[in-house]
Structure formats: structure tokens, C-alpha cells
Amino acid sequence: MDTLTSEVVLDAGRPWPLGADLDREGVNFAVSSAHAEAIDLCLFDAEGTLERARLRLPARTGDVWHGRLDGAREGLVYGFRAHGPWQPDQGHRFNPHKVLLDPFAREIVGPFEWHDVHFGADRLHPHQRDERDNARVALKARVVQALDRRSRPERAHPLVARDDTVLYELHVRGFTSQMPGVPEALRGTFAGLASDVALAHLKGLGVTTVSLLPVHAHLDEERLTRLGLRNYWGYNTLGFFAPHAEYSASGAAGARDEFRQMVRRLHSAGLEVVLDVVYNHTAESDETGPTLSLRGLDNASAYRSLPDRPGHYDNLTGCGNALDVRSPSMLRMVLDSLRYWADEMEVDGFRFDLAPVLGRTDTGFDSRSAFFTAIAQDPILSRVKLIAEPWDLGPGGYQLGGFPRGWLEWNDRFRDDQRAFWLGAGPGGPPHASSRGLFAQRLCGSSDIYAGRGRDPVESVNFITSHDGFTLADLLTWEMRRNDANGEANRDGHSHNIGWNCGAEGPSGDPLVLQRRARLSRALLATLLLSQGTPMLTAGDEAGRSQGGNNNAYCQDNPTSWVDWSSADASLIAFTTRVLTLRCIARPLRSHWYSGTADPRGLPDLAWLETDGRPIQGSAWHDPTCRVLGLLIGQPGRAPAPLLLLVNAEARDHAFRLPSGVWRTVLDTTRPDGDSPWHGQGDADYPLPAHSLQLLASAGAERMIGRSLERRLARGGAAPEDPPFPSASGTA
């Protein structure tokens, strides 16, 4: 090793950009560490198993160590070794016996297997440094050519307006692993998601924006590996610049290009791409975890520690550690990663897992923190869609409504209150607290959360289900979770699901149980997709997907989690398409806050009605025994005349007195296809069935909706690139 080292000399190079930067003459290497005393560049053979040279980075500028290797070429495999104090109690965990992955790696050389040698500390004596060398089995980076910006086609981002956005949360592997028509070799990959069959489903359904569960390079936890399980969801990131190689049909070497081609194919179909990103923690886990990258390069800068115990992590995430974006080097890494995916990989936005971690200062969460300020002034990142999961596990971690203006937020209050309203009504249903007042608040953008803070209704991301929890079908099939396969004795996952099995726990052949489940599935989907705000549909809910009662399938990379398209409910898919088409055509609720004021004709922009047609008033809003109401929408978003939304979450039918005029039902959730032949005069009773939502259109609106709906459904639904009625303008 010493003779090899003496034959190769690094020039000083430059401190930017971080990572490995390839040009015609060689490669510049730059890595950040505020507390290291020296850093070595380690060069390996093509397979990454044999260390061929170890070169000291010769220069330091600020906290960046750098050096340039003339004559180096694309494909070079490398890692780092960091020298510095071994003082775990002070937060310093330098161990030059461990090869470290470049945090800025564009391609990771693996695969990774768990060995004790990966740990910087002796596992039996945690305060002692483990001095076994891990070079053969450590993950390394491969030098790759920068993406050629000149080869880009003209920018073809769909630029879906926020008001028109319909999110569709999916898992790259799970969406196509069992999708007929996708070539076997492409199933579960980026290329599979870009296939004609997958695009046809997304485009025909009428969603506008796919929200991909984590695609950054991630690891399976050691515990899961011992159990023969996988971290299927992928919330265990190690490489923030590298696509997860297992999602690439062409392997790690082709993952970047395959990912970018997928994005371009989705864009050509009018679909945006949003990435679920995990900048709150890394796969290095807690103080007893492995030394793989950031921990060995500069632990004290990378991770938040307890104020009076610098050797112990402030575990705000529940995953063992929390990235410290108060540190300039970590803030830079996060921002550089975001810019890389938005600019070079061409995605349209990000959903930030446990987002309050990124806004935490020394005194708690602050919407004006350095992270949010940097995003707001960035010429690239300030223009993309930004979505927060607005909670973490630390003190004051629930920040729903507290993010900067312009950010969208997952609204779990919508999920819980709408579940409680619809599923607490049936005989035998759970006694969840809900009311018509809560239903109305959530239906109309959650003004109690957002309006007083100067936020817009669209900033509420509404959802009934997500990847985390029961699927829609399971919410109506099981009240108790079935998570034994996760290896935690059924103790993991939510116990407060706010679901209802509709009279039988598990699968049932009872016609009444099946009818309730089908009706409530459609009612919940319609409530979600017609509400004010930004709806998010979870992949497979439109097809009746089940996880067999597992409400925490994070470790199930198998048919439990994959969408089983062979058993898809075609009628539910058609129903969902109809509702999304109605949303696109008519937009029952506008994108601004309603006030209840009347126009010159005396017609209020919004009016809430009792079954006898009188306004709902006072304490009646909070009466938990009544789950029936009407909403007269005098100023719909796109329909030219009033609409009427009728809701009956109770177990018995009701007669509802219609306002004056001529009305026609354009959506009936008791019917499998959602269509209804009913039309008639107002000032008469309308038969409002149990467990149903009905949308009626007045004369004028009915004609426009009927013509547009028939035309669009005949050609397969509301394609994302179709202009709404009437034409709307705006950009993301």
C-alpha cells in the first residue's frame, strides 16, 4: 500500500463541487469535515473489493478537504478514510480503519451485507474503537460522468397548477410488480413505471402528480435482515444523490439514466413526479449503529446531539438519529441534493418525511429557519412543489398549519375526522367523536387550521389513507391490525385506526356487509376527491387493494404490499375515474375561502342545509347523533350554475328537501359506476340513501357537466393534459 501511495500524487484541486467531479483531464474530490485532522482518498478495483491506493487529500479550504487526481477516468471506485479523535462522549467517532461512502455519491458500489466490521465501535465495548479494516465489504462510490445538460430535450414539465393537482402516492416496486402487460424484466422498476400499461392506468384515472415513496439509495436495517425482511418503504436513506439500484432494470450503472427516462416518459404523459425524501435521519441509526458515511466523516456536525450530552443523539425521528441542518455542511448537502434531483434529474417537487426536523433551531421549530429561508430564495427549489409531513417525534413536533406559505402539508385531521364521520355512524361502528361541523371544516379546506395563518385551501393535502396504515379496503374489513408477519408480535402499527369492519371482522360473504363496504368505499373516495384542498389517492385504493389487515407493511416487500392487479375491482376504478373527471370538469368547491355571503340574486356562495332545507345553526353543528347534511354551492369552481352536495353517513335512508329549481344527480355513490338517472324539480323530497354521498347539478350546470363527462369518459377519463372547463391558467 505504501509503495502504491508514493507513486500517485494528488494536486490541491478545488473545494467545489462536493463529491467527485469528472472533467477531461481527471477527477476533483472534495469532502466536508469540520473536525477531521486528515482525510484519505482510497482507490479500489472495479468491483470495489481490493484497495489499490490510499492518498492523503492535500488541501483544506474552510471545512472542505480536497484534492485532484489527474488522469482519473469515469468508473473509478473510491471511498474515504477520516482521521481524527476517537471521543464518543464528545461526539467524535473518527476511525481510519473504516472506509466511508462519499455522501455525494451518484452511484454506489455494493451490495451491502451486515458484518460486525462495519461498526466503528467495538460492539461489546462501545467506548473502544474497532480497529478491524472493512475495506473489502464497505460500500464505495463510483465516479460517473456528469449529466450532459446539452442533451436535454426542451423542458417538458407539465407545470400542473396547484389548484389542479391530484396526488397519487405509489411505490415504484409495488405498483408494477404484479401489473399484467408490463414486461417481466421491467416489473418493479423505474422502467416498469414508465411502461405503456402503467402510464395508461395513471393517465386514464385522471391523477396529475405521482408521489413516489423513497427512491434514494437506502439500506435494510440489521434487525429486519436477521428476520428475513426488507425495508420496503425505503425510509432508511444512505445515499442522497443515488437512485436505489434495486429499482433499476439495468442495475446500479444504469439507474440514473433509467430514472431520468422514467421522469421524461411521465412528463410526456402529462404527469408530474414528486419524490418522498428523507433528510431527517440516515441509515447509520443510533450511537450503537454502523459507521458507513457521515458518522465517520464528521459525526459532531452531521447529527443532532443532546445539549448537555454531545455523545448522545437527539432522536427526534424515532429512527436513532436526526440530521442537523443547523450545521452548514448538512444544510449544504440537503440543498445540493434537492437541486440535483430537481434540476439534473428533472423532478417536479418533494414530499419531506418528518419535515419539522428540518425547521428545528436551538429553541424548537421555526418556519423562518435557515432551511426554509434557503429554499425560498433558491431559483430552482422555490419553484417546485413542496409538501411537508408536518410532524416528528420531538417536543412540539406537531406543526400542522405551521409551515411557510406556499408549502403543502399532509393533513391528518382530514383523515381522522372524515373517517370518524363516515365510519362511526353504522350500527356496531366505533364510537369515534365526530360531528357535522368537523366534516364541513375538513370538506372545505380546514379553514380552522389554515385561513387564520394566511394559508390557502390548496395547502391542505387531504387523504383518507396513505402508505402508512390500513388500505381503504382494509379500513372497512378489519378493526384490529394483523401485523404478525412483521416479527413484532403484532405490537407495531397504529392501534387507533378509526375504521369499521361493517359488521364482520375480515373477509365476509354476507351481502349486507359487502354492500356497506362497497358503499362506504365509494363515499370516502368521493369525499376525498371532491373536497377543497389537494387530494392524495393511495395507489391501489381505487382497485380495492388489501394488505390482509397489515397496517404497518413497511417491511413486506412481497405480495402483501404489492398491488394485485389481477384481482382489481374494475367497477371501483371506473367509479374513481368518474369522480376525478367530475372534479376536473366542475371543481365543485373553489380554490379560495368561502364566506357564506350572498350575490345580488340572494344566492349564498355556500350554504349548509338540514334535511328540511333550513340552514344548520348553532349547537346542531356539534350534535354527534346527526350525520346528514346538505351543501348548496352557489359559486362552484368551474360549473356555471349551482351544485348541491348531499351527505348521509347514517345507517338509514333520509328524505332531503331540495332547494327550488331543476336538479339532476351527477354522482351517486350507492351505484357501482356512480351514475344515476334521477332528475326532478326542487322544493320536493329527494330520497337520500344510507351511507352515501350525492352530487346534484342545477339546470345549466347539469348540461355542461353531462356533455363533458360523457365525452371524457368515452375516451378513457380526464387525461391530465386535458384543459379543464373552462380553460384555467396558472403554473406550479
C-alpha positions in Angstrom: 0.0 0.0 0.0 2.8 2.5 0.9 4.6 1.9 -2.4 1.4 2.4 -4.4 0.7 5.6 -2.4 4.1 7.1 -3.2 3.6 6.6 -6.9 0.5 8.7 -7.1 0.3 12.4 -6.3 -2.8 14.5 -5.8 -2.9 18.1 -6.7 -4.6 20.6 -4.4 -7.7 20.8 -6.7 -10.6 22.9 -5.5 -13.2 22.8 -2.7 -16.2 22.7 -5.1 -18.4 20.9 -6.0 -18.5 18.4 -3.2 -18.1 14.8 -4.3 -16.2 13.5 -7.3 -16.2 15.9 -10.3 -15.0 14.5 -13.5 -13.6 16.5 -16.4 -11.4 15.8 -19.5 -8.2 15.7 -17.5 -9.1 14.0 -14.3 -11.3 14.0 -11.2 -11.5 16.5 -8.4 -12.5 15.1 -5.0 -14.0 17.3 -2.2 -15.5 16.2 1.1 -16.6 18.3 4.1 -15.5 17.7 7.7 -15.1 20.4 10.3 -13.5 18.2 12.9 -11.3 15.8 11.0 -7.5 16.1 11.2 -6.8 14.5 7.8 -8.8 12.6 5.1 -7.5 9.9 2.8 -8.9 9.1 -0.6 -9.0 5.3 -1.2 -9.0 3.9 -4.7 -10.3 0.4 -5.4 -10.5 -2.1 -8.2 -13.6 -2.1 -10.4 -15.6 -4.5 -8.1 -14.8 -2.4 -5.1 -13.2 -5.3 -3.1 -9.5 -4.6 -3.4 -7.9 -1.3 -2.1 -5.2 -0.3 -4.6 -4.1 3.1 -3.3 -4.6 5.4 -0.3 -3.9 9.1 -0.9 -4.0 11.9 1.6 -6.2 14.8 0.4 -3.6 17.6 0.3 -5.7 20.8 0.8 -8.3 22.2 3.1 -10.5 25.2 2.4 -12.7 26.1 5.4 -14.2 22.7 6.3 -13.8 21.2 2.9 -10.9 18.8 2.2 -10.0 18.4 -1.4 -7.5 17.1 -4.0 -7.4 16.4 -7.7 -6.3 13.2 -9.4 -5.1 13.9 -13.0 -5.7 11.1 -15.5 -8.5 9.5 -13.5 -11.5 8.4 -15.5 -15.1 7.5 -15.3 -15.7 4.2 -13.5 -13.1 4.8 -10.8 -14.2 3.3 -7.5 -13.3 5.2 -4.3 -14.1 5.8 -0.7 -12.7 7.9 2.2 -10.9 7.3 5.5 -11.1 10.1 8.1 -8.5 10.7 10.8 -9.4 12.5 14.0 -10.2 12.0 17.7 -12.0 8.9 19.0 -14.0 10.6 21.7 -17.5 9.1 21.6 -18.6 11.0 24.7 -17.7 14.3 22.9 -19.4 13.2 19.7 -16.3 12.4 17.7 -16.1 9.0 16.2 -13.2 9.1 13.7 -11.9 5.6 12.8 -9.5 5.4 9.8 -9.9 1.6 9.8 -13.3 2.1 8.2 -13.8 3.1 4.6 -16.6 5.7 4.2 -19.1 6.3 1.5 -19.0 9.7 -0.2 -22.3 11.4 0.9 -22.4 12.9 -2.6 -22.0 9.6 -4.5 -24.0 9.4 -7.7 -23.6 5.6 -8.0 -23.0 3.3 -5.1 -21.0 0.1 -5.4 -22.5 -2.7 -3.4 -24.4 -4.8 -2.4 -24.3 -4.2 1.4 -24.2 -7.1 3.8 -24.3 -6.7 7.6 -21.0 -7.5 9.3 -19.6 -6.5 12.7 -16.7 -4.9 10.9 -19.0 -2.1 9.7 -19.2 -0.7 13.2 -16.7 2.0 14.3 -17.0 0.9 17.9 -16.4 -2.5 19.4 -19.9 -3.9 19.7 -19.1 -5.5 23.1 -17.2 -2.5 24.4 -18.8 0.6 22.8 -16.3 3.1 24.1 -13.4 1.2 22.4 -12.6 1.8 18.7 -12.9 -1.3 16.5 -9.7 -1.5 14.5 -10.6 -4.2 12.1 -10.4 -3.0 8.5 -13.6 -3.1 6.5 -12.3 -2.1 3.1 -13.4 -5.3 1.3 -17.0 -5.1 2.4 -17.7 -1.4 2.7 -19.9 0.5 0.3 -18.0 2.7 -2.1 -18.8 5.3 -4.8 -18.1 5.1 -8.5 -17.0 8.2 -10.5 -19.6 8.9 -13.1 -19.9 11.4 -15.9 -22.0 14.5 -15.1 -25.3 14.5 -16.9 -24.9 16.3 -20.2 -27.3 19.3 -20.0 -26.9 19.9 -23.7 -28.6 16.5 -24.4 -31.7 17.5 -22.6 -34.9 17.9 -24.7 -36.8 21.1 -24.3 -38.2 21.3 -20.8 -41.4 19.4 -20.8 -42.5 19.7 -17.2 -46.3 19.6 -17.1 -46.4 22.5 -14.6 -49.7 21.5 -13.2 -51.3 24.4 -11.3 -51.6 23.8 -7.6 -55.3 24.1 -7.8 -55.5 21.3 -10.3 -53.1 18.9 -8.6 -54.3 15.4 -7.7 -51.5 13.4 -5.9 -51.2 9.6 -6.4 -48.9 8.0 -3.8 -47.2 4.9 -5.1 -44.2 2.6 -4.6 -42.0 2.0 -7.6 -41.7 -1.7 -6.9 -45.2 -2.4 -5.6 -47.1 -0.6 -8.4 -45.9 -2.7 -11.3 -44.6 -5.9 -9.7 -47.9 -7.7 -10.5 -49.2 -5.5 -13.3 -50.2 -7.5 -16.4 -48.8 -6.2 -19.6 -45.6 -4.9 -18.0 -42.6 -7.0 -19.3 -41.4 -9.4 -16.6 -37.9 -7.9 -16.6 -39.3 -4.4 -16.0 -41.7 -5.1 -13.2 -41.0 -3.2 -10.0 -38.5 -0.8 -11.7 -38.3 2.7 -12.9 -38.7 1.4 -16.5 -41.8 -0.5 -15.4 -43.4 2.6 -14.1 -42.6 4.3 -17.4 -44.2 1.4 -19.4 -47.2 1.9 -21.6 -49.5 -0.1 -19.3 -48.6 1.8 -16.2 -48.9 5.1 -17.9 -52.3 4.2 -19.4 -53.7 3.4 -15.9 -52.4 6.7 -14.4 -53.5 8.8 -17.4 -56.9 7.2 -17.6 -57.5 7.5 -13.9 -57.1 11.3 -14.1 -54.4 11.9 -11.4 -51.9 14.7 -12.2 -48.9 14.0 -10.0 -47.3 10.8 -8.9 -45.7 10.9 -5.4 -43.1 8.2 -5.2 -42.1 6.6 -2.0 -38.4 7.0 -1.3 -36.2 6.2 -4.3 -32.9 7.4 -2.8 -30.4 4.6 -2.1 -31.3 3.0 1.2 -30.5 0.0 3.4 -32.4 -2.7 5.2 -31.9 -2.5 8.9 -29.9 -5.2 10.6 -32.8 -6.4 12.6 -35.0 -6.8 9.5 -32.3 -8.7 7.7 -32.0 -11.2 10.5 -35.7 -11.8 10.3 -35.6 -12.2 6.5 -37.5 -9.0 5.9 -36.8 -5.8 3.9 -37.2 -2.1 4.5 -39.8 -2.0 1.7 -40.9 1.6 2.1 -37.3 2.8 2.0 -37.2 5.4 4.8 -33.6 4.5 5.7 -31.5 6.6 3.3 -27.8 6.3 2.9 -27.2 7.9 -0.5 -29.0 11.2 -1.1 -27.7 11.6 -4.7 -28.1 8.0 -5.9 -31.2 6.2 -7.1 -31.9 2.9 -5.4 -30.2 0.4 -7.6 -32.8 -2.4 -7.0 -35.4 -0.3 -8.7 -33.4 -0.2 -11.9 -33.9 -2.9 -14.5 -30.4 -2.0 -15.8 -28.7 -2.2 -12.3 -26.7 0.5 -10.5 -24.8 1.6 -13.5 -27.9 2.4 -15.4 -30.1 3.6 -12.6 -29.6 7.4 -13.2 -30.5 7.2 -16.9 -33.4 4.8 -16.3 -34.8 7.1 -13.6 -34.5 10.2 -15.8 -36.1 8.4 -18.7 -38.9 7.4 -16.4 -39.4 11.0 -15.4 -39.5 12.1 -19.1 -42.0 9.4 -20.0 -44.2 10.5 -17.2 -43.9 14.1 -18.2 -44.8 13.3 -21.8 -48.0 11.8 -20.5 -48.8 15.0 -18.6 -47.8 13.6 -15.2 -45.6 15.3 -12.6 -43.2 13.5 -10.4 -42.8 14.2 -6.7 -40.2 12.4 -4.5 -40.7 11.4 -0.9 -37.4 12.4 0.6 -35.9 11.5 4.0 -33.5 14.3 5.1 -34.4 13.9 8.7 -32.2 10.8 9.5 -29.9 8.3 7.9 -29.3 4.5 7.9 -26.4 4.9 10.4 -29.0 4.6 13.2 -28.3 5.4 16.9 -25.0 5.6 18.8 -24.6 1.9 18.5 -25.1 1.8 14.8 -22.6 1.3 12.0 -20.1 3.7 10.7 -20.8 4.0 7.0 -20.5 7.6 5.9 -21.4 10.8 7.7 -20.8 9.3 11.2 -17.2 8.6 10.3 -16.6 11.8 8.3 -17.9 14.2 10.9 -20.3 12.8 13.4 -20.5 16.0 15.5 -21.6 18.1 12.5 -23.9 15.5 10.9 -26.2 14.6 13.7 -28.1 16.4 16.4 -27.0 15.6 19.9 -28.5 16.3 23.3 -27.4 19.8 24.6 -25.7 18.5 27.7 -24.6 15.1 26.3 -22.7 15.6 23.0 -22.1 11.9 22.7 -25.8 11.0 22.6 -28.2 11.7 19.7 -31.3 13.8 20.0 -33.6 11.1 18.5 -36.3 13.4 17.1 -37.2 10.8 14.4 -37.6 7.6 16.3 -35.0 6.1 13.9 -32.0 6.6 16.1 -30.6 9.8 14.8 -31.6 13.2 13.3 -29.6 15.1 10.7 -28.5 18.5 12.0 -29.3 21.1 9.3 -28.2 23.8 11.7 -24.8 22.7 10.6 -23.7 24.5 7.4 -22.3 21.3 5.9 -25.5 19.4 6.4 -27.7 22.2 5.2 -25.5 22.4 2.1 -25.8 18.7 1.5 -29.6 18.7 1.7 -29.9 21.7 -0.6 -27.4 20.3 -3.1 -29.3 17.0 -3.1 -32.6 18.7 -3.7 -31.2 20.8 -6.5 -29.7 17.7 -8.1 -33.0 15.9 -8.2 -35.0 19.0 -9.3 -32.5 20.2 -11.9 -30.5 17.3 -13.3 -33.0 14.5 -12.6 -35.9 16.8 -13.6 -38.4 16.0 -10.9 -41.3 18.4 -10.0 -41.3 18.5 -6.3 -40.7 16.8 -2.9 -42.6 15.4 0.0 -40.5 15.8 3.1 -40.7 13.0 5.6 -40.8 14.2 9.3 -40.4 17.7 8.0 -40.3 19.6 11.3 -36.8 18.2 11.9 -35.6 20.4 9.0 -37.0 23.5 10.7 -35.7 22.9 14.2 -33.4 25.6 15.6 -31.8 25.6 19.0 -35.1 26.6 20.5 -37.6 24.5 18.6 -39.4 24.6 15.2 -39.3 27.9 13.3 -40.9 28.4 9.9 -38.2 31.1 9.3 -35.3 28.8 10.0 -32.3 28.6 7.7 -33.6 25.7 5.8 -36.9 27.4 4.8 -35.2 30.7 4.1 -32.7 28.9 1.8 -35.5 27.1 -0.1 -37.5 30.3 -0.5 -34.6 32.2 -2.2 -33.3 29.4 -4.3 -34.1 30.0 -8.0 -34.7 26.2 -8.6 -36.2 25.0 -5.4 -38.6 27.9 -4.8 -40.5 26.9 -8.0 -41.1 23.2 -7.3 -43.9 21.7 -5.3 -43.0 21.4 -1.6 -45.0 19.1 0.6 -44.4 18.6 4.3 -45.3 15.7 6.6 -45.8 18.2 9.4 -44.9 16.2 12.4 -41.8 14.5 14.0 -41.4 12.7 17.4 -39.7 15.5 19.3 -41.2 18.1 21.7 -43.5 20.5 19.8 -43.2 18.2 16.8 -46.8 18.5 15.6 -46.7 21.5 13.2 -49.8 21.1 11.0 -50.5 24.6 9.6 -47.2 25.9 10.8 -45.1 25.7 7.6 -44.3 28.7 5.4 -46.9 30.0 3.0 -46.8 28.1 -0.3 -45.9 24.8 1.3 -48.5 22.0 1.1 -49.0 19.8 4.2 -50.3 16.3 4.8 -53.5 17.0 6.8 -54.1 14.0 9.2 -57.0 15.9 10.7 -58.8 15.5 7.4 -58.1 11.7 7.5 -59.2 11.3 11.1 -62.3 13.5 11.0 -63.6 12.1 7.7 -63.0 8.5 8.8 -64.8 9.2 12.1 -67.8 10.9 10.4 -68.4 8.1 7.9 -67.3 5.1 9.9 -68.7 6.0 13.3 -72.2 6.1 12.0 -73.2 2.4 11.4 -74.6 0.0 13.9 -71.7 -1.6 15.7 -69.4 1.1 14.4 -66.7 2.5 16.6 -67.8 5.4 19.0 -65.5 8.0 17.5 -66.1 11.6 18.2 -67.2 13.5 15.1 -69.8 16.0 14.0 -71.2 17.7 11.0 -69.1 20.7 12.0 -65.8 18.8 11.7 -67.0 17.2 8.5 -67.7 20.6 7.0 -64.4 22.1 8.2 -62.4 19.3 6.5 -64.5 19.3 3.4 -63.8 23.0 2.9 -60.1 23.2 3.2 -59.7 23.1 7.0 -60.1 26.8 7.4 -59.7 26.4 11.2 -56.1 25.3 10.6 -55.0 27.4 7.6 -57.2 30.5 7.0 -56.1 32.4 10.1 -52.4 32.0 9.1 -52.8 33.4 5.6 -52.6 30.0 4.0 -54.7 28.8 1.0 -57.1 25.8 1.0 -54.9 24.1 -1.6 -52.2 23.8 1.0 -54.1 21.1 2.8 -53.2 17.7 1.4 -56.3 15.7 2.1 -56.1 11.9 2.3 -58.1 9.0 3.7 -55.3 6.5 3.6 -51.5 6.6 2.8 -48.7 4.1 2.6 -48.7 4.1 6.4 -51.8 2.3 7.8 -54.7 0.3 6.5 -55.6 0.4 2.8 -59.1 1.7 2.1 -60.4 -1.8 1.7 -58.8 -3.0 4.9 -60.1 0.0 6.8 -63.6 -1.4 6.1 -62.7 -5.0 6.7 -60.7 -5.1 9.9 -60.8 -3.2 13.1 -57.8 -5.0 14.6 -54.4 -5.0 12.8 -52.9 -8.2 11.5 -49.2 -7.5 11.7 -47.7 -10.8 12.9 -45.6 -11.2 9.7 -43.6 -8.1 10.8 -41.9 -10.0 13.5 -43.0 -7.8 16.4 -45.8 -10.0 17.9 -48.4 -7.7 16.4 -47.3 -4.8 18.6 -46.3 -2.5 15.8 -48.5 -0.2 13.7 -51.4 2.0 14.7 -54.0 0.8 17.2 -56.3 3.8 16.7 -57.4 3.2 13.1 -60.8 4.8 13.2 -62.1 2.1 11.0 -65.2 -0.1 10.9 -65.4 -3.7 9.7 -69.0 -3.1 8.6 -70.3 -6.0 10.8 -67.8 -8.8 10.2 -64.1 -8.9 11.1 -62.2 -9.9 8.0 -63.4 -11.2 4.6 -67.1 -11.9 4.5 -69.8 -13.4 2.2 -72.6 -11.6 3.9 -74.4 -9.5 1.3 -75.2 -6.7 3.7 -71.6 -6.4 5.0 -70.3 -6.4 1.4 -72.9 -3.7 0.4 -71.8 -1.5 3.3 -68.2 -1.9 2.5 -68.7 -1.1 -1.2 -70.9 2.0 -0.4 -68.5 3.4 2.2 -65.5 2.8 -0.1 -67.2 5.0 -2.8 -68.4 7.6 -0.3 -64.9 8.0 1.2 -63.3 8.3 -2.2 -65.9 10.8 -3.3 -65.4 12.9 -0.1 -61.7 12.9 -0.7 -61.7 13.8 -4.3 -64.4 16.5 -4.2 -63.1 18.3 -1.1 -61.4 21.7 -1.1 -57.7 21.3 -1.0 -55.2 18.9 -2.7 -56.4 15.3 -2.7 -54.0 12.4 -2.4 -55.0 9.0 -3.5 -53.0 6.0 -2.4 -52.1 3.6 -5.2 -54.4 0.6 -5.3 -57.2 2.1 -3.2 -59.1 2.7 -6.5 -58.8 -1.0 -7.2 -59.8 -2.4 -3.8 -56.2 -3.4 -2.8 -55.8 -5.2 0.5 -52.8 -5.9 2.7 -54.6 -8.7 4.6 -55.1 -6.4 7.6 -51.5 -5.4 8.0 -51.5 -1.7 8.8 -47.7 -1.3 9.0 -46.4 -3.2 5.9 -43.1 -1.2 5.8 -41.1 -4.5 5.9 -43.2 -6.5 3.5 -41.5 -6.5 0.1 -43.8 -9.1 -1.3 -47.4 -9.6 -2.5 -48.7 -8.3 0.9 -47.7 -4.8 -0.2 -47.7 -5.0 -4.0 -50.8 -4.1 -5.9 -52.6 -7.2 -7.0 -53.9 -6.0 -10.3 -55.3 -9.4 -11.2 -58.0 -9.0 -8.5 -58.6 -5.3 -9.1 -62.1 -4.1 -8.7 -62.8 -2.7 -12.2 -66.0 -1.0 -11.2 -64.2 0.9 -8.4 -61.6 2.0 -10.8 -64.3 3.2 -13.1 -66.1 5.0 -10.2 -62.8 6.7 -9.2 -62.2 7.8 -12.7 -65.7 9.3 -12.9 -65.2 11.3 -9.7 -61.8 12.6 -10.8 -63.4 13.6 -14.1 -66.2 15.4 -12.3 -63.5 17.2 -10.2 -61.6 18.2 -13.3 -64.8 19.4 -15.2 -66.8 21.1 -12.5 -64.5 21.7 -9.4 -67.4 21.8 -7.0 -65.5 23.8 -4.5 -63.4 26.8 -5.5 -59.8 27.3 -4.5 -60.4 30.3 -2.3 -62.1 30.6 1.1 -65.9 30.8 1.1 -67.6 33.4 3.3 -71.3 32.5 3.1 -72.1 35.9 1.6 -74.9 36.2 -1.0 -74.7 37.5 -4.5 -77.1 40.2 -5.9 -79.7 37.4 -6.5 -79.6 36.5 -2.9 -77.8 33.2 -3.6 -75.0 32.5 -1.0 -71.7 31.3 -2.2 -72.0 28.4 0.3 -74.9 27.3 2.4 -75.2 24.3 4.8 -78.7 22.7 5.0 -80.7 20.5 7.3 -82.8 17.7 5.8 -85.8 20.0 5.7 -83.9 22.6 3.8 -83.3 25.1 6.6 -79.8 26.3 7.5 -77.8 24.4 10.0 -77.3 26.6 13.0 -75.8 26.8 16.5 -75.4 23.6 18.5 -76.7 21.5 15.7 -73.3 21.6 14.2 -71.9 19.6 17.1 -74.7 17.1 17.6 -72.9 13.7 17.3 -76.2 11.9 16.7 -76.9 13.5 13.3 -74.7 12.6 10.3 -76.8 14.1 7.5 -76.4 17.4 5.8 -76.5 19.3 2.5 -74.2 21.8 0.9 -75.6 24.3 -1.6 -72.7 25.6 -3.6 -73.8 28.9 -5.2 -70.4 29.6 -6.6 -68.8 26.4 -7.8 -65.2 26.4 -9.0 -65.9 25.6 -12.7 -69.6 24.7 -13.1 -71.6 27.7 -14.5 -74.6 27.2 -12.1 -75.2 26.0 -8.5 -74.4 22.5 -7.3 -75.8 20.6 -4.3 -73.8 18.1 -2.3 -75.9 15.7 -0.1 -74.3 13.5 2.6 -75.8 10.8 4.6 -73.4 8.9 6.8 -76.1 7.3 8.8 -77.4 3.7 8.5 -80.9 4.6 7.4 -82.3 6.4 4.4 -83.5 10.1 4.7 -85.7 12.4 2.7 -83.9 15.6 1.9 -85.9 18.7 0.9 -84.3 20.1 -2.3 -83.9 23.9 -2.9 -86.0 25.3 -5.7 -85.0 24.7 -9.3 -84.4 21.8 -11.6 -81.9 19.2 -10.4 -80.1 16.2 -11.8 -77.9 13.7 -9.9 -74.4 13.6 -11.5 -72.8 11.4 -8.8 -74.5 8.7 -6.7 -72.1 6.7 -4.5 -74.6 3.9 -3.9 -74.2 2.9 -7.6 -71.1 1.0 -8.6 -70.4 3.3 -11.6 -71.6 6.4 -9.8 -74.1 7.3 -12.5 -77.7 8.0 -11.8 -80.8 8.6 -14.0 -82.5 10.8 -11.3 -83.7 14.2 -12.2 -86.6 16.3 -10.9 -87.9 19.5 -9.5 -86.8 21.2 -6.4 -89.0 22.1 -3.4 -89.6 18.4 -3.0 -88.1 15.5 -1.1 -85.1 13.7 -2.5 -84.5 10.0 -1.5 -81.1 10.2 0.2 -79.8 6.6 0.8 -77.8 5.5 3.8 -74.0 5.6 3.7 -74.0 7.7 0.6 -72.8 11.0 -1.0 -74.8 12.5 -3.8 -73.8 15.4 -6.1 -76.6 17.2 -7.9 -76.3 19.8 -10.6 -78.8 22.5 -11.3 -80.1 23.3 -14.8 -77.2 24.8 -16.9 -74.6 23.1 -14.8 -76.1 19.7 -15.5 -75.9 20.2 -19.3 -72.3 21.3 -19.2 -71.3 18.5 -16.8 -73.2 15.8 -18.7 -71.7 16.6 -22.1 -68.2 17.0 -20.8 -68.4 13.9 -18.6 -69.8 11.7 -21.4 -67.1 12.9 -23.8 -64.2 12.4 -21.5 -65.3 9.1 -20.1 -65.8 7.8 -23.6 -62.1 8.4 -24.3 -60.9 6.9 -21.0 -61.3 9.6 -18.4 -59.9 13.0 -17.7 -56.4 12.9 -19.1 -54.0 15.1 -17.1 -53.2 17.3 -20.0 -56.8 17.9 -20.9 -57.7 21.6 -20.3 -60.4 21.8 -17.6 -63.7 23.5 -18.3 -63.4 26.4 -18.7 -59.7 26.8 -19.5 -57.7 27.6 -16.4 -54.3 29.3 -16.2 -51.6 29.1 -13.7 -48.3 27.3 -13.0 -47.0 25.3 -10.2 
